[in-house]
Amino acid sequence: MVNMAAKQNSIVDDQASSDDIPLTSLEESLFSSEKLDRASPELWPEQIPGVSEFAPMPGTQEPSWNEGLTKQDYTYMQQLGTLTASGLIMEVKKLHDLAYQLGLEEAKEMTRGKYLNIFASKRQR
């Protein structure tokens, strides 16, 4: 117990000695003589270069990827945004399977058109 009391007294003594430093010498030690260049906003108009391509600026038009989207498209994007990681992976797998099926159907139709001679040039007919 005596040790703890001695430690507490030394902590109090340390705090008192740090409080004894005059404030002006503390201010002087923190003073910087560096001159700030006020022209920097002209040199770097953006805080983070390139961010204006992605973040909308007030009073600007909508981005090009946003043109032509319907309310149904926005609803679908909102639904995709609320999916968990595993749900989003399942959705991507569904789209992959759908694209594969469309590719198979397209190949079948192209083969069919080839056999029906639909793609022959006008000179050969």
Secondary structure by P-SEA (a helix, b strand, c coil): caaaaaaaaaaaaaaaaaaaccaaaaaaaaccccccccccccccccccccccccccccccccccccccccaaaaaaaaaaaaccaaaaaaaaaaaaaaaaaaaaaaaaaaaaaaaaccccccccc
